[in-house]
Amino acid sequence: MAAEVPELSRVAVVSDLHLPPAERLGNFSAGGDLAAWTAGLARSGASNAALVLAGDILDLLLVEDRPATLNLATAARTIGETLRRLEREQAWAAAWRDALRSWGERGGRTILVPGNHDPEWFHPDTTAELARWITGGAAAAPGLMVWREPEPWKCRAGPWHVLIAHGHRGDAVNDIDPDDVHRALHDGSARLPLPPGSQLVLGPLQRFKRAMHSDGRRRFPFLDAVKPEVPAVLLLLLYLDPGLLIRTLPAALQPLAGMVMRHVRRALCGGSVLGAELAADSGETGTPGGTAVETLARALAADLVGALSEADRQAPDATLVRLEAHLQGASAVPEPGTLAADGGLRRALLRAWLRRESQTSRRFFDPHRPGPADGQVIAHYLPEGCRRRVVIVGHTHAAREIQLDSQRVYLNTGTWTDLLDLSAYDDQDASLTNLIDMLAGGTLPSFRRQTWAEVTTAGPVLRTYPDPR
């Protein structure tokens, strides 16, 4: 039987809050605003309206000692414990809970969509856990639903057909297939491996974030502001402490260093060329584009080769020897309180990371310029010829408002976590030196842009809280 497609007067969508189960880690500091925004929605009219929490609302990849699997047998307990811990440790959480309860009591629907950082919501018992938290004990809450279907949640607002999803299904490094989860629930297998992106967060990133100096200070506190986007974050981790990265790589990514070496060797020694051709190489997997790990290795190699100095390129044998030692974690670890030496391959890694991040930042903060991930969603759900359709996703953290024509609109809700803006930097030596100083000081240029999507009978719009008008 087809799912209900409700006719609504208003739909509000927020995603990628990444609410932390532990205060020490995480990058969310907008709790007071979140509670005030939700309470304002309830006061302005919840009748015949829906609030959609479109994925990565909780960041369950920050749960300490969490395995690199989705354990469906403990999913409901994990959700319940995380919500209760959130309320104990975050002063704003009770106010947000009360605002959600007020929204439901005033007639509003609350739709939660699982994301790749909180796939535990796929377990059917988690709805009751959320209801108990919102209501203070009841196993059901007015208007509350968790959407667990493979396709986006759909509704109508006036003449507009509205489709809402988290947006990670086209991202091979972070994809979690709902059909796989439903099969595991049905056959009782209980555990599913998490995608490579999640394993990267659970392994290396967690260890880097918890790494301490001898005096008890965190070594890399700025990593909280770095989105765990590959390949960029791997370039940064290889710069900061290659040995720690290699020791903590998850099993799925263990072949990465060897794959990177193979592609760099081909590029430096005449087998392949730099740039687009290297990135397009299909590797040795026998399938176009190879596996997700092979694709990641090609991208890392292209970035690294492109950032090498002319001297390193002119001496490929020596460069390959040094690179292999570095990728095996044999490079010297910086002295406490410092980062990397100013020259050599480490500088090339930082240059490659900064080059990618600065280019990404320039695109990232333009809400009217679609990126590759936006383009995939648009091509799939907003083909030419469809009428009065708006598609809303999150996942990328890049807020977007793109009107393709009078009939088709694409919105990305962005994130309420702190954002890193490196658009003012380039990969020249002055920028690198400035960046090294900021990293050593534990600071990076971060800020928040609290965006959300709204669709009413008048049409769709991307909004900011507080409203700047």
Buried (B, 14 or more C-beta within 10 A) or exposed (E): EEEEEBEBBBBBBBBBBBBBBBEEBBBBBBBEBBBBBBBEBBEEEBEBBBBBBBBBBBBBBBBEEBEBBBBBEBBBBBBBBBBBBBBEEBEBBEBBBBBBBBBBBBBBBBBBBBBBBBBBBBBEBBBBBBBBBBBEEEEEBBBBBBBBEEEBBBBBBBEBBBBBBBBBBBBBBBBBEBEBBBEBBEEEEBEBBBBBBBBBBBBBBBBBBEBEEEEEEBBBBBBBBBBBBBBBBBBBBBBBBBBBBBEBBBEBBEBBBEBBBBBBBBBBEEEBEBEEEBBEBEBEEEEEBBBBBBBBBBBBBBBBBBBBBEEBEEBBEEBBEBBBEBBBBEBEEBEEEEBBEEEBBBBBBBBBBBBBBBBBBBBBBBBEEBBEBBEBBBEEBBEEEEEBBBBBBBBBBBBBBBBBEEBBBBBBBBBBBBBBBBBEBBBEEEBBEEBBEBBBEEEBBBEBBBBBBBBBEEBBBBBBBEEEE
